[in-house]
Amino acid sequence: MTKVKDPVCGMTVETEKAPAQGTYDGKTVYFCAVACQKKYEAQRARR
Ligand SMILES: [Zn+2]
């Protein structure tokens, strides 16, 4: 299995079990929770 880091909270997430994921700039990003994904999107939108 593949483990990646949630860019919002720094938690380790297993890609197969990630509760939330999204594609940004052609890259798939995994999150430990939908709340973290929302936070990530909010940060992106601010720029
Ligand atoms: Zn998180």
mmCIF file of the protein (N, C-alpha, C, O) and its ligand, coordinates in Angstrom:
data_MODEL
# 
_entry.id   MODEL 
# 
loop_
_entity.id 
_entity.type 
_entity.pdbx_number_of_molecules 
1 polymer     1 
2 non-polymer 1 
# 
_entity_poly.entity_id                      1 
_entity_poly.type                           'polypeptide(L)' 
_entity_poly.nstd_linkage                   no 
_entity_poly.nstd_monomer                   no 
_entity_poly.pdbx_seq_one_letter_code       MTKVKDPVCGMTVETEKAPAQGTYDGKTVYFCAVACQKKYEAQRARR 
_entity_poly.pdbx_seq_one_letter_code_can   MTKVKDPVCGMTVETEKAPAQGTYDGKTVYFCAVACQKKYEAQRARR 
_entity_poly.pdbx_strand_id                 A 
# 
loop_
_entity_poly_seq.entity_id 
_entity_poly_seq.num 
_entity_poly_seq.mon_id 
_entity_poly_seq.hetero 
1 1  MET n 
1 2  THR n 
1 3  LYS n 
1 4  VAL n 
1 5  LYS n 
1 6  ASP n 
1 7  PRO n 
1 8  VAL n 
1 9  CYS n 
1 10 GLY n 
1 11 MET n 
1 12 THR n 
1 13 VAL n 
1 14 GLU n 
1 15 THR n 
1 16 GLU n 
1 17 LYS n 
1 18 ALA n 
1 19 PRO n 
1 20 ALA n 
1 21 GLN n 
1 22 GLY n 
1 23 THR n 
1 24 TYR n 
1 25 ASP n 
1 26 GLY n 
1 27 LYS n 
1 28 THR n 
1 29 VAL n 
1 30 TYR n 
1 31 PHE n 
1 32 CYS n 
1 33 ALA n 
1 34 VAL n 
1 35 ALA n 
1 36 CYS n 
1 37 GLN n 
1 38 LYS n 
1 39 LYS n 
1 40 TYR n 
1 41 GLU n 
1 42 ALA n 
1 43 GLN n 
1 44 ARG n 
1 45 ALA n 
1 46 ARG n 
1 47 ARG n 
# 
loop_
_struct_asym.id 
_struct_asym.entity_id 
A 1 
B 2 
# 
loop_
_chem_comp.id 
_chem_comp.type 
_chem_comp.mon_nstd_flag 
ALA 'L-peptide linking' y 
ARG 'L-peptide linking' y 
ASP 'L-peptide linking' y 
CYS 'L-peptide linking' y 
GLN 'L-peptide linking' y 
GLU 'L-peptide linking' y 
GLY 'peptide linking'   y 
LYS 'L-peptide linking' y 
MET 'L-peptide linking' y 
PHE 'L-peptide linking' y 
PRO 'L-peptide linking' y 
THR 'L-peptide linking' y 
TYR 'L-peptide linking' y 
VAL 'L-peptide linking' y 
ZN  non-polymer         . 
# 
_pdbx_entity_nonpoly.entity_id   2 
_pdbx_entity_nonpoly.name        ? 
_pdbx_entity_nonpoly.comp_id     ZN 
# 
_pdbx_nonpoly_scheme.asym_id         B 
_pdbx_nonpoly_scheme.entity_id       2 
_pdbx_nonpoly_scheme.mon_id          ZN 
_pdbx_nonpoly_scheme.ndb_seq_num     1 
_pdbx_nonpoly_scheme.pdb_seq_num     101 
_pdbx_nonpoly_scheme.auth_seq_num    101 
_pdbx_nonpoly_scheme.pdb_mon_id      ZN 
_pdbx_nonpoly_scheme.auth_mon_id     ZN 
_pdbx_nonpoly_scheme.pdb_strand_id   A 
_pdbx_nonpoly_scheme.pdb_ins_code    . 
# 
loop_
_atom_site.group_PDB 
_atom_site.id 
_atom_site.type_symbol 
_atom_site.label_atom_id 
_atom_site.label_alt_id 
_atom_site.label_comp_id 
_atom_site.label_asym_id 
_atom_site.label_entity_id 
_atom_site.label_seq_id 
_atom_site.pdbx_PDB_ins_code 
_atom_site.Cartn_x 
_atom_site.Cartn_y 
_atom_site.Cartn_z 
_atom_site.occupancy 
_atom_site.B_iso_or_equiv 
_atom_site.pdbx_formal_charge 
_atom_site.auth_seq_id 
_atom_site.auth_comp_id 
_atom_site.auth_asym_id 
_atom_site.auth_atom_id 
_atom_site.pdbx_PDB_model_num 
ATOM   1   N  N  . MET A 1 1  ? 0.843   -1.218 0.000   1.00 0.00 ? 1   MET A N  1 
ATOM   2   C  CA . MET A 1 1  ? 0.000   0.000  0.000   1.00 0.00 ? 1   MET A CA 1 
ATOM   3   C  C  . MET A 1 1  ? 0.868   1.254  0.000   1.00 0.00 ? 1   MET A C  1 
ATOM   4   O  O  . MET A 1 1  ? 2.034   1.225  0.396   1.00 0.00 ? 1   MET A O  1 
ATOM   5   N  N  . THR A 1 2  ? 0.294   2.313  -0.437  1.00 0.00 ? 2   THR A N  1 
ATOM   6   C  CA . THR A 1 2  ? 1.038   3.565  -0.559  1.00 0.00 ? 2   THR A CA 1 
ATOM   7   C  C  . THR A 1 2  ? 0.590   4.537  0.520   1.00 0.00 ? 2   THR A C  1 
ATOM   8   O  O  . THR A 1 2  ? -0.603  4.746  0.743   1.00 0.00 ? 2   THR A O  1 
ATOM   9   N  N  . LYS A 1 3  ? 1.559   5.112  1.170   1.00 0.00 ? 3   LYS A N  1 
ATOM   10  C  CA . LYS A 1 3  ? 1.234   6.115  2.179   1.00 0.00 ? 3   LYS A CA 1 
ATOM   11  C  C  . LYS A 1 3  ? 1.721   7.485  1.721   1.00 0.00 ? 3   LYS A C  1 
ATOM   12  O  O  . LYS A 1 3  ? 2.842   7.647  1.239   1.00 0.00 ? 3   LYS A O  1 
ATOM   13  N  N  . VAL A 1 4  ? 0.849   8.447  1.887   1.00 0.00 ? 4   VAL A N  1 
ATOM   14  C  CA . VAL A 1 4  ? 1.194   9.824  1.524   1.00 0.00 ? 4   VAL A CA 1 
ATOM   15  C  C  . VAL A 1 4  ? 0.839   10.733 2.691   1.00 0.00 ? 4   VAL A C  1 
ATOM   16  O  O  . VAL A 1 4  ? 0.166   10.325 3.637   1.00 0.00 ? 4   VAL A O  1 
ATOM   17  N  N  . LYS A 1 5  ? 1.298   11.953 2.606   1.00 0.00 ? 5   LYS A N  1 
ATOM   18  C  CA . LYS A 1 5  ? 1.067   12.895 3.677   1.00 0.00 ? 5   LYS A CA 1 
ATOM   19  C  C  . LYS A 1 5  ? -0.088  13.824 3.324   1.00 0.00 ? 5   LYS A C  1 
ATOM   20  O  O  . LYS A 1 5  ? -0.141  14.393 2.233   1.00 0.00 ? 5   LYS A O  1 
ATOM   21  N  N  . ASP A 1 6  ? -0.988  13.962 4.248   1.00 0.00 ? 6   ASP A N  1 
ATOM   22  C  CA . ASP A 1 6  ? -2.052  14.954 4.114   1.00 0.00 ? 6   ASP A CA 1 
ATOM   23  C  C  . ASP A 1 6  ? -1.396  16.340 4.185   1.00 0.00 ? 6   ASP A C  1 
ATOM   24  O  O  . ASP A 1 6  ? -0.788  16.684 5.198   1.00 0.00 ? 6   ASP A O  1 
ATOM   25  N  N  . PRO A 1 7  ? -1.518  17.138 3.111   1.00 0.00 ? 7   PRO A N  1 
ATOM   26  C  CA . PRO A 1 7  ? -0.815  18.434 3.086   1.00 0.00 ? 7   PRO A CA 1 
ATOM   27  C  C  . PRO A 1 7  ? -1.385  19.453 4.072   1.00 0.00 ? 7   PRO A C  1 
ATOM   28  O  O  . PRO A 1 7  ? -0.739  20.461 4.361   1.00 0.00 ? 7   PRO A O  1 
ATOM   29  N  N  . VAL A 1 8  ? -2.574  19.205 4.585   1.00 0.00 ? 8   VAL A N  1 
ATOM   30  C  CA . VAL A 1 8  ? -3.204  20.169 5.493   1.00 0.00 ? 8   VAL A CA 1 
ATOM   31  C  C  . VAL A 1 8  ? -2.739  19.956 6.927   1.00 0.00 ? 8   VAL A C  1 
ATOM   32  O  O  . VAL A 1 8  ? -2.266  20.891 7.572   1.00 0.00 ? 8   VAL A O  1 
ATOM   33  N  N  . CYS A 1 9  ? -2.871  18.716 7.436   1.00 0.00 ? 9   CYS A N  1 
ATOM   34  C  CA . CYS A 1 9  ? -2.566  18.479 8.839   1.00 0.00 ? 9   CYS A CA 1 
ATOM   35  C  C  . CYS A 1 9  ? -1.281  17.674 9.044   1.00 0.00 ? 9   CYS A C  1 
ATOM   36  O  O  . CYS A 1 9  ? -0.813  17.524 10.173  1.00 0.00 ? 9   CYS A O  1 
ATOM   37  N  N  . GLY A 1 10 ? -0.705  17.149 7.935   1.00 0.00 ? 10  GLY A N  1 
ATOM   38  C  CA . GLY A 1 10 ? 0.549   16.418 8.050   1.00 0.00 ? 10  GLY A CA 1 
ATOM   39  C  C  . GLY A 1 10 ? 0.397   14.970 8.440   1.00 0.00 ? 10  GLY A C  1 
ATOM   40  O  O  . GLY A 1 10 ? 1.391   14.277 8.660   1.00 0.00 ? 10  GLY A O  1 
ATOM   41  N  N  . MET A 1 11 ? -0.834  14.502 8.530   1.00 0.00 ? 11  MET A N  1 
ATOM   42  C  CA . MET A 1 11 ? -1.089  13.114 8.893   1.00 0.00 ? 11  MET A CA 1 
ATOM   43  C  C  . MET A 1 11 ? -0.759  12.181 7.728   1.00 0.00 ? 11  MET A C  1 
ATOM   44  O  O  . MET A 1 11 ? -0.867  12.566 6.564   1.00 0.00 ? 11  MET A O  1 
ATOM   45  N  N  . THR A 1 12 ? -0.354  10.942 8.054   1.00 0.00 ? 12  THR A N  1 
ATOM   46  C  CA . THR A 1 12 ? -0.089  9.954  7.011   1.00 0.00 ? 12  THR A CA 1 
ATOM   47  C  C  . THR A 1 12 ? -1.400  9.293  6.600   1.00 0.00 ? 12  THR A C  1 
ATOM   48  O  O  . THR A 1 12 ? -2.185  8.863  7.445   1.00 0.00 ? 12  THR A O  1 
ATOM   49  N  N  . VAL A 1 13 ? -1.624  9.219  5.297   1.00 0.00 ? 13  VAL A N  1 
ATOM   50  C  CA . VAL A 1 13 ? -2.869  8.664  4.765   1.00 0.00 ? 13  VAL A CA 1 
ATOM   51  C  C  . VAL A 1 13 ? -2.531  7.534  3.802   1.00 0.00 ? 13  VAL A C  1 
ATOM   52  O  O  . VAL A 1 13 ? -1.633  7.675  2.971   1.00 0.00 ? 13  VAL A O  1 
ATOM   53  N  N  . GLU A 1 14 ? -3.241  6.416  3.906   1.00 0.00 ? 14  GLU A N  1 
ATOM   54  C  CA . GLU A 1 14 ? -3.091  5.337  2.934   1.00 0.00 ? 14  GLU A CA 1 
ATOM   55  C  C  . GLU A 1 14 ? -3.973  5.666  1.732   1.00 0.00 ? 14  GLU A C  1 
ATOM   56  O  O  . GLU A 1 14 ? -5.170  5.916  1.869   1.00 0.00 ? 14  GLU A O  1 
ATOM   57  N  N  . THR A 1 15 ? -3.359  5.659  0.562   1.00 0.00 ? 15  THR A N  1 
ATOM   58  C  CA . THR A 1 15 ? -4.090  6.102  -0.630  1.00 0.00 ? 15  THR A CA 1 
ATOM   59  C  C  . THR A 1 15 ? -5.339  5.250  -0.884  1.00 0.00 ? 15  THR A C  1 
ATOM   60  O  O  . THR A 1 15 ? -6.361  5.768  -1.334  1.00 0.00 ? 15  THR A O  1 
ATOM   61  N  N  . GLU A 1 16 ? -5.257  3.941  -0.598  1.00 0.00 ? 16  GLU A N  1 
ATOM   62  C  CA . GLU A 1 16 ? -6.407  3.068  -0.862  1.00 0.00 ? 16  GLU A CA 1 
ATOM   63  C  C  . GLU A 1 16 ? -7.556  3.326  0.104   1.00 0.00 ? 16  GLU A C  1 
ATOM   64  O  O  . GLU A 1 16 ? -8.715  3.050  -0.205  1.00 0.00 ? 16  GLU A O  1 
ATOM   65  N  N  . LYS A 1 17 ? -7.222  3.857  1.272   1.00 0.00 ? 17  LYS A N  1 
ATOM   66  C  CA . LYS A 1 17 ? -8.255  4.054  2.293   1.00 0.00 ? 17  LYS A CA 1 
ATOM   67  C  C  . LYS A 1 17 ? -8.543  5.519  2.563   1.00 0.00 ? 17  LYS A C  1 
ATOM   68  O  O  . LYS A 1 17 ? -9.265  5.842  3.506   1.00 0.00 ? 17  LYS A O  1 
ATOM   69  N  N  . ALA A 1 18 ? -7.998  6.397  1.766   1.00 0.00 ? 18  ALA A N  1 
ATOM   70  C  CA . ALA A 1 18 ? -8.158  7.824  2.018   1.00 0.00 ? 18  ALA A CA 1 
ATOM   71  C  C  . ALA A 1 18 ? -9.637  8.209  2.022   1.00 0.00 ? 18  ALA A C  1 
ATOM   72  O  O  . ALA A 1 18 ? -10.352 7.914  1.065   1.00 0.00 ? 18  ALA A O  1 
ATOM   73  N  N  . PRO A 1 19 ? -10.097 8.858  3.075   1.00 0.00 ? 19  PRO A N  1 
ATOM   74  C  CA . PRO A 1 19 ? -11.508 9.257  3.147   1.00 0.00 ? 19  PRO A CA 1 
ATOM   75  C  C  . PRO A 1 19 ? -11.863 10.355 2.144   1.00 0.00 ? 19  PRO A C  1 
ATOM   76  O  O  . PRO A 1 19 ? -13.028 10.552 1.799   1.00 0.00 ? 19  PRO A O  1 
ATOM   77  N  N  . ALA A 1 20 ? -10.829 11.063 1.685   1.00 0.00 ? 20  ALA A N  1 
ATOM   78  C  CA . ALA A 1 20 ? -11.081 12.146 0.730   1.00 0.00 ? 20  ALA A CA 1 
ATOM   79  C  C  . ALA A 1 20 ? -9.884  12.281 -0.187  1.00 0.00 ? 20  ALA A C  1 
ATOM   80  O  O  . ALA A 1 20 ? -8.740  12.088 0.225   1.00 0.00 ? 20  ALA A O  1 
ATOM   81  N  N  . GLN A 1 21 ? -10.162 12.614 -1.437  1.00 0.00 ? 21  GLN A N  1 
ATOM   82  C  CA . GLN A 1 21 ? -9.075  12.855 -2.389  1.00 0.00 ? 21  GLN A CA 1 
ATOM   83  C  C  . GLN A 1 21 ? -9.566  13.759 -3.494  1.00 0.00 ? 21  GLN A C  1 
ATOM   84  O  O  . GLN A 1 21 ? -10.762 13.845 -3.770  1.00 0.00 ? 21  GLN A O  1 
ATOM   85  N  N  . GLY A 1 22 ? -8.624  14.430 -4.119  1.00 0.00 ? 22  GLY A N  1 
ATOM   86  C  CA . GLY A 1 22 ? -8.985  15.319 -5.201  1.00 0.00 ? 22  GLY A CA 1 
ATOM   87  C  C  . GLY A 1 22 ? -7.804  15.510 -6.121  1.00 0.00 ? 22  GLY A C  1 
ATOM   88  O  O  . GLY A 1 22 ? -6.662  15.255 -5.739  1.00 0.00 ? 22  GLY A O  1 
ATOM   89  N  N  . THR A 1 23 ? -8.079  15.963 -7.344  1.00 0.00 ? 23  THR A N  1 
ATOM   90  C  CA . THR A 1 23 ? -7.006  16.197 -8.303  1.00 0.00 ? 23  THR A CA 1 
ATOM   91  C  C  . THR A 1 23 ? -6.822  17.704 -8.477  1.00 0.00 ? 23  THR A C  1 
ATOM   92  O  O  . THR A 1 23 ? -7.754  18.430 -8.823  1.00 0.00 ? 23  THR A O  1 
ATOM   93  N  N  . TYR A 1 24 ? -5.608  18.140 -8.231  1.00 0.00 ? 24  TYR A N  1 
ATOM   94  C  CA . TYR A 1 24 ? -5.300  19.568 -8.329  1.00 0.00 ? 24  TYR A CA 1 
ATOM   95  C  C  . TYR A 1 24 ? -4.070  19.733 -9.208  1.00 0.00 ? 24  TYR A C  1 
ATOM   96  O  O  . TYR A 1 24 ? -3.021  19.148 -8.936  1.00 0.00 ? 24  TYR A O  1 
ATOM   97  N  N  . ASP A 1 25 ? -4.200  20.523 -10.253 1.00 0.00 ? 25  ASP A N  1 
ATOM   98  C  CA . ASP A 1 25 ? -3.101  20.718 -11.209 1.00 0.00 ? 25  ASP A CA 1 
ATOM   99  C  C  . ASP A 1 25 ? -2.593  19.378 -11.743 1.00 0.00 ? 25  ASP A C  1 
ATOM   100 O  O  . ASP A 1 25 ? -1.392  19.204 -11.948 1.00 0.00 ? 25  ASP A O  1 
ATOM   101 N  N  . GLY A 1 26 ? -3.502  18.436 -11.966 1.00 0.00 ? 26  GLY A N  1 
ATOM   102 C  CA . GLY A 1 26 ? -3.132  17.143 -12.526 1.00 0.00 ? 26  GLY A CA 1 
ATOM   103 C  C  . GLY A 1 26 ? -2.525  16.178 -11.532 1.00 0.00 ? 26  GLY A C  1 
ATOM   104 O  O  . GLY A 1 26 ? -2.103  15.085 -11.910 1.00 0.00 ? 26  GLY A O  1 
ATOM   105 N  N  . LYS A 1 27 ? -2.474  16.560 -10.277 1.00 0.00 ? 27  LYS A N  1 
ATOM   106 C  CA . LYS A 1 27 ? -1.902  15.702 -9.238  1.00 0.00 ? 27  LYS A CA 1 
ATOM   107 C  C  . LYS A 1 27 ? -2.982  15.274 -8.275  1.00 0.00 ? 27  LYS A C  1 
ATOM   108 O  O  . LYS A 1 27 ? -3.800  16.092 -7.854  1.00 0.00 ? 27  LYS A O  1 
ATOM   109 N  N  . THR A 1 28 ? -2.997  13.995 -7.918  1.00 0.00 ? 28  THR A N  1 
ATOM   110 C  CA . THR A 1 28 ? -3.975  13.518 -6.951  1.00 0.00 ? 28  THR A CA 1 
ATOM   111 C  C  . THR A 1 28 ? -3.448  13.752 -5.540  1.00 0.00 ? 28  THR A C  1 
ATOM   112 O  O  . THR A 1 28 ? -2.335  13.356 -5.195  1.00 0.00 ? 28  THR A O  1 
ATOM   113 N  N  . VAL A 1 29 ? -4.272  14.400 -4.746  1.00 0.00 ? 29  VAL A N  1 
ATOM   114 C  CA . VAL A 1 29 ? -3.892  14.697 -3.364  1.00 0.00 ? 29  VAL A CA 1 
ATOM   115 C  C  . VAL A 1 29 ? -4.864  13.967 -2.443  1.00 0.00 ? 29  VAL A C  1 
ATOM   116 O  O  . VAL A 1 29 ? -6.074  13.976 -2.669  1.00 0.00 ? 29  VAL A O  1 
ATOM   117 N  N  . TYR A 1 30 ? -4.327  13.339 -1.410  1.00 0.00 ? 30  TYR A N  1 
ATOM   118 C  CA . TYR A 1 30 ? -5.145  12.547 -0.486  1.00 0.00 ? 30  TYR A CA 1 
ATOM   119 C  C  . TYR A 1 30 ? -5.241  13.251 0.857   1.00 0.00 ? 30  TYR A C  1 
ATOM   120 O  O  . TYR A 1 30 ? -4.301  13.911 1.300   1.00 0.00 ? 30  TYR A O  1 
ATOM   121 N  N  . PHE A 1 31 ? -6.399  13.096 1.496   1.00 0.00 ? 31  PHE A N  1 
ATOM   122 C  CA . PHE A 1 31 ? -6.648  13.762 2.781   1.00 0.00 ? 31  PHE A CA 1 
ATOM   123 C  C  . PHE A 1 31 ? -7.175  12.760 3.800   1.00 0.00 ? 31  PHE A C  1 
ATOM   124 O  O  . PHE A 1 31 ? -7.783  11.753 3.438   1.00 0.00 ? 31  PHE A O  1 
ATOM   125 N  N  . CYS A 1 32 ? -6.934  13.047 5.086   1.00 0.00 ? 32  CYS A N  1 
ATOM   126 C  CA . CYS A 1 32 ? -7.394  12.161 6.153   1.00 0.00 ? 32  CYS A CA 1 
ATOM   127 C  C  . CYS A 1 32 ? -8.886  12.340 6.388   1.00 0.00 ? 32  CYS A C  1 
ATOM   128 O  O  . CYS A 1 32 ? -9.532  11.474 6.978   1.00 0.00 ? 32  CYS A O  1 
ATOM   129 N  N  . ALA A 1 33 ? -9.435  13.459 5.930   1.00 0.00 ? 33  ALA A N  1 
ATOM   130 C  CA . ALA A 1 33 ? -10.851 13.726 6.138   1.00 0.00 ? 33  ALA A CA 1 
ATOM   131 C  C  . ALA A 1 33 ? -11.329 14.741 5.114   1.00 0.00 ? 33  ALA A C  1 
ATOM   132 O  O  . ALA A 1 33 ? -10.541 15.497 4.547   1.00 0.00 ? 33  ALA A O  1 
ATOM   133 N  N  . VAL A 1 34 ? -12.640 14.741 4.891   1.00 0.00 ? 34  VAL A N  1 
ATOM   134 C  CA . VAL A 1 34 ? -13.219 15.702 3.951   1.00 0.00 ? 34  VAL A CA 1 
ATOM   135 C  C  . VAL A 1 34 ? -12.958 17.126 4.424   1.00 0.00 ? 34  VAL A C  1 
ATOM   136 O  O  . VAL A 1 34 ? -12.780 18.038 3.617   1.00 0.00 ? 34  VAL A O  1 
ATOM   137 N  N  . ALA A 1 35 ? -12.938 17.305 5.752   1.00 0.00 ? 35  ALA A N  1 
ATOM   138 C  CA . ALA A 1 35 ? -12.697 18.637 6.313   1.00 0.00 ? 35  ALA A CA 1 
ATOM   139 C  C  . ALA A 1 35 ? -11.335 19.167 5.882   1.00 0.00 ? 35  ALA A C  1 
ATOM   140 O  O  . ALA A 1 35 ? -11.189 20.359 5.609   1.00 0.00 ? 35  ALA A O  1 
ATOM   141 N  N  . CYS A 1 36 ? -10.336 18.286 5.819   1.00 0.00 ? 36  CYS A N  1 
ATOM   142 C  CA . CYS A 1 36 ? -9.010  18.706 5.394   1.00 0.00 ? 36  CYS A CA 1 
ATOM   143 C  C  . CYS A 1 36 ? -9.007  19.081 3.912   1.00 0.00 ? 36  CYS A C  1 
ATOM   144 O  O  . CYS A 1 36 ? -8.334  20.029 3.508   1.00 0.00 ? 36  CYS A O  1 
ATOM   145 N  N  . GLN A 1 37 ? -9.761  18.334 3.107   1.00 0.00 ? 37  GLN A N  1 
ATOM   146 C  CA . GLN A 1 37 ? -9.847  18.660 1.689   1.00 0.00 ? 37  GLN A CA 1 
ATOM   147 C  C  . GLN A 1 37 ? -10.483 20.033 1.493   1.00 0.00 ? 37  GLN A C  1 
ATOM   148 O  O  . GLN A 1 37 ? -10.034 20.828 0.667   1.00 0.00 ? 37  GLN A O  1 
ATOM   149 N  N  . LYS A 1 38 ? -11.533 20.298 2.264   1.00 0.00 ? 38  LYS A N  1 
ATOM   150 C  CA . LYS A 1 38 ? -12.211 21.592 2.176   1.00 0.00 ? 38  LYS A CA 1 
ATOM   151 C  C  . LYS A 1 38 ? -11.252 22.723 2.536   1.00 0.00 ? 38  LYS A C  1 
ATOM   152 O  O  . LYS A 1 38 ? -11.244 23.777 1.901   1.00 0.00 ? 38  LYS A O  1 
ATOM   153 N  N  . LYS A 1 39 ? -10.440 22.480 3.575   1.00 0.00 ? 39  LYS A N  1 
ATOM   154 C  CA . LYS A 1 39 ? -9.468  23.473 4.011   1.00 0.00 ? 39  LYS A CA 1 
ATOM   155 C  C  . LYS A 1 39 ? -8.441  23.731 2.911   1.00 0.00 ? 39  LYS A C  1 
ATOM   156 O  O  . LYS A 1 39 ? -8.068  24.870 2.631   1.00 0.00 ? 39  LYS A O  1 
ATOM   157 N  N  . TYR A 1 40 ? -7.999  22.637 2.298   1.00 0.00 ? 40  TYR A N  1 
ATOM   158 C  CA . TYR A 1 40 ? -7.025  22.717 1.211   1.00 0.00 ? 40  TYR A CA 1 
ATOM   159 C  C  . TYR A 1 40 ? -7.581  23.535 0.060   1.00 0.00 ? 40  TYR A C  1 
ATOM   160 O  O  . TYR A 1 40 ? -6.899  24.404 -0.483  1.00 0.00 ? 40  TYR A O  1 
ATOM   161 N  N  . GLU A 1 41 ? -8.832  23.251 -0.310  1.00 0.00 ? 41  GLU A N  1 
ATOM   162 C  CA . GLU A 1 41 ? -9.453  23.975 -1.408  1.00 0.00 ? 41  GLU A CA 1 
ATOM   163 C  C  . GLU A 1 41 ? -9.643  25.440 -1.075  1.00 0.00 ? 41  GLU A C  1 
ATOM   164 O  O  . GLU A 1 41 ? -9.504  26.300 -1.945  1.00 0.00 ? 41  GLU A O  1 
ATOM   165 N  N  . ALA A 1 42 ? -9.959  25.730 0.172   1.00 0.00 ? 42  ALA A N  1 
ATOM   166 C  CA . ALA A 1 42 ? -10.137 27.113 0.603   1.00 0.00 ? 42  ALA A CA 1 
ATOM   167 C  C  . ALA A 1 42 ? -8.815  27.871 0.509   1.00 0.00 ? 42  ALA A C  1 
ATOM   168 O  O  . ALA A 1 42 ? -8.781  29.039 0.119   1.00 0.00 ? 42  ALA A O  1 
ATOM   169 N  N  . GLN A 1 43 ? -7.724  27.188 0.874   1.00 0.00 ? 43  GLN A N  1 
ATOM   170 C  CA . GLN A 1 43 ? -6.397  27.824 0.788   1.00 0.00 ? 43  GLN A CA 1 
ATOM   171 C  C  . GLN A 1 43 ? -6.035  28.103 -0.655  1.00 0.00 ? 43  GLN A C  1 
ATOM   172 O  O  . GLN A 1 43 ? -5.477  29.155 -0.965  1.00 0.00 ? 43  GLN A O  1 
ATOM   173 N  N  . ARG A 1 44 ? -6.347  27.169 -1.543  1.00 0.00 ? 44  ARG A N  1 
ATOM   174 C  CA . ARG A 1 44 ? -6.057  27.339 -2.964  1.00 0.00 ? 44  ARG A CA 1 
ATOM   175 C  C  . ARG A 1 44 ? -6.852  28.507 -3.527  1.00 0.00 ? 44  ARG A C  1 
ATOM   176 O  O  . ARG A 1 44 ? -6.326  29.315 -4.293  1.00 0.00 ? 44  ARG A O  1 
ATOM   177 N  N  . ALA A 1 45 ? -8.110  28.591 -3.149  1.00 0.00 ? 45  ALA A N  1 
ATOM   178 C  CA . ALA A 1 45 ? -8.990  29.608 -3.702  1.00 0.00 ? 45  ALA A CA 1 
ATOM   179 C  C  . ALA A 1 45 ? -8.574  31.008 -3.289  1.00 0.00 ? 45  ALA A C  1 
ATOM   180 O  O  . ALA A 1 45 ? -8.875  31.983 -3.978  1.00 0.00 ? 45  ALA A O  1 
ATOM   181 N  N  . ARG A 1 46 ? -7.884  31.105 -2.166  1.00 0.00 ? 46  ARG A N  1 
ATOM   182 C  CA . ARG A 1 46 ? -7.501  32.417 -1.637  1.00 0.00 ? 46  ARG A CA 1 
ATOM   183 C  C  . ARG A 1 46 ? -6.462  33.113 -2.522  1.00 0.00 ? 46  ARG A C  1 
ATOM   184 O  O  . ARG A 1 46 ? -6.380  34.341 -2.568  1.00 0.00 ? 46  ARG A O  1 
ATOM   185 N  N  . ARG A 1 47 ? -5.655  32.273 -3.238  1.00 0.00 ? 47  ARG A N  1 
ATOM   186 C  CA . ARG A 1 47 ? -4.569  32.859 -4.030  1.00 0.00 ? 47  ARG A CA 1 
ATOM   187 C  C  . ARG A 1 47 ? -5.061  33.433 -5.351  1.00 0.00 ? 47  ARG A C  1 
ATOM   188 O  O  . ARG A 1 47 ? -4.266  33.961 -6.129  1.00 0.00 ? 47  ARG A O  1 
HETATM 189 ZN ZN . ZN  B 2 .  ? -5.870  15.901 7.556   1.00 0.00 2 101 ZN  A ZN 1 
# 
